[in-house]
Amino acid sequence: MDLIKFDNLQSVVDEIEQAFYDIPFENSSYQNVFFVVNAQHTPARAYRALGLKMLSKIQALREAQTNLALENIDIEEMQEQLNSPDTSPYEKRRIEIKLQKKMFDRRHTEKLINDALVELTVLYQIFQKMPRYTREQFEAEEAQHFEIRLKKQAAGITGALESLDNMGLLDTKGSEFEKIPSVLQRLGVSFEGLQVDFDDSRKKITE
C-alpha cells in the first residue's frame, strides 16, 4: 500500500469517520445495561445509577450544544470577513484554513454527540419503566442493597465473578443468591427489548 499523503488524507479520514460513526467511543449499550444498571442490587440503586449517568450525559450534551451554537457565530463571522473587500488576500487564506479546521473538528464533535444521544436513549427507556422514587422509598431499600452487596463480597463474588453475575452468567444454583432476582428481572427489562433507531444518525455525517 502506498503511503497516505496529505493530498489523499481527506478521503481516508472520510472513510474512517464513516466506518466508526456508530461505534461507541464511550460506553456501549450493553455496558450501560449490565454494568451500570444490572450491577446494582436493588431497583432504587439502579434508579440512582440511571440518574447519575443520564444527568452526566445531559450536561455534556448541553455543553456541546452551547459550544456548537457559539461556533456557528464564529463561522458566520469568518464567512463575513471572507466576503469583505477590507480583508487582505493573506488574511482570507488564514480564515479559510481556520474554517477548514473548525469543520473538521465539528465532525468529530458530532460523532461524540451521537454517542451520548444513543447512551441517553437506552438509559431513558429503562428510566421510563421505573417508578419515581421518593427519598423515603430510596432509603427503605438501602438495607437490602448493603445486605446483598456485603454477602456477595463475603462469598467471594467480586471482580470478574461479580461482572459475570451482572451478565447473568454466574452459576448461583444451590447458593442463597439463587432466589435473588437481578435488577433487570425485577424491572421486567430485557436488553433485547431496548431499541435505538440509527437511521438518521448514520446519514448525518455525510450531510
N, C-alpha and C positions, 0 to 999 in steps of 0.2 A: 504493500500500500504506500502511496506517495505521502510525503509529509504534509500535514494540514498547514496551510498558509493563510495569511490574512485575507487574501483575495477570495478564498472559498470558506473562510471561517464562519460567515453568517449562515450559509446553508447547512453547515454541520450543527451550529447552535440551534437553528430552527428544528432540525430533525431530533436533536436530543431533548429540547424543551417539549416538543410534541409527544415524544415517547414517554416522558416521565411526568407529564401533567397530572395524570390520575394516580400516580404512585405516591402514597403518603410519605412526606419527609418528617412528620412527627408521628403521633400515634395512629395505628391502623384502627379500623372499626372493631376488629377482633380484640385488639389490645384494650380498647376502652370498655368493651362489653365484659370481658373476662378478667381483666387485671385492674380495672378501676371500679366497676360496679360489682361484679361477682366476687371480687376479693373481700368485700365487706361481709360481716357476719349477721347483720340484721338489715331489714329494709330501711330503717331510719338512718343507719350509717351509709347505706347506698344512696339515699336521698341527699345526704350531706355531701358525699363524694361527687354526685352529679352536679350539685350546686356549685361547688368549688371549681370543677372542671368547666362547666358551662360559662360561669361568670368570667373565668380566665380567658376563654375564647372570645367572649363578647367584648371584653376590654381590649383585647388585641385587635379585633375587627373594627371597633370604633376608632382606635388609634390609626389603623391602616386607612380607614375611610377619610379621616381628617387629613392625613398626610397626602392622600391622593387628591383631595379637594384643593389643598394648598399647592400641590404640584401642578394641577390644572391651571391655576392662576399664573404660576411661573412659566408654563409652556405658552400660555396665551400672550403673556408679556414679551417673551422671547420672539414669538412669531411676529408680534407687532414691531419689535426692533428690527427684525429681518426685513420687513417691508418699508421701513422708514428710510427716506433719502438722506437722513442725517447720520445714518450708521455707515462707518467706513467699510470697505471690502474686507479688510482684515478682521474687523470685529464681527462681521457677518459670518465669516468662516469659523471663528471661535464659537459663535452662538449655534451654528449648525452642528458642530461637534458636541456641544453641551446638550443639545436637543436629542441627538442620537443616543447619548449615554442615558439620558432620562428615560427614553422609550425602551432601551434595553433593560434597564433596572426595573421598569414597571412590569415587564413581562414576568420576571421572577417574583415580584410582589404579588401579582395576580395569581400565580401558582400557589403561593403560600396562603393567600386569602381563600382560594378554593379548598385547600386542605382543611383550613379552620372551619369553613362552612359545612363541609362533609362531616367533620367531627361533631359539630354542634347539632347537625340534623339527626345523627344517630342518637346522641345523648338526649336530645329533646324528645324523641319518640319514646324513650324509656321513661323520661320525666312525665310525659302525658299519661302514662299508665299507672302512676303512683298517686297515693293520696297526698294532700297538702298537710304536712306535719306542723303541729304547734310545738312550742318549746317543751311543754309538759309531755306530749306524746313522744318526742325525741328522747327525753330523759328517762321515760318509762322503759325504753328498750336498751338503755346503756348497760344495765346489769347483765342482760343476756349476751350482749356483744362481748363484754370483757370475760364472761364465763367461757364462752365458746373459744374466744381467742387464746386465753391462757391455757385451757385444757388441750387445745391443739398443739400449743408450744410444748407443754409438758409431755405430750405423746410423741414429740419429735417431728410434727408436721410443720416444718419450716423450710425456707429456701426453695429448692426445686420441688420438694414434695408439696409444699403449700401452693406453688404455681400449678402443679398437676391437679391438685384439689380444686383450685379455681376453675380449671378447664373441665372438671367433672371426670377426670381420667384416673383419679386415685381410688384404689380398691379399699373401701372402708367397711366391707362386709364383716360382720361379727364384732365390730367396734361400737362404742357408744355414739359415734358420729354417723353411723349408717342411717339412722332415722332423722337426722337433721337435714332438712332440705336446703338447697343453696338459695341465695337471694333471688336469682333468676327464676327458679322454680316457684318460690313464694310469690313472686310478682306475676307469674304466668307469662314471662317474656322468653322468646327464643331468638337466638342470633339470626337464624334464617328468616324470621318474621320482620326484621328491620330492613327497610328499603330506602335506597337513595337513588334518585334519577340523575344520572351523569350526563345525559344527552346535551344539555345546554352548556355545561362547563367544558365538555370536550371541544365544542365549537369555538369557545371564547378566545382561546389563544391564537387562533388563526384570523380573527376578525381584524 
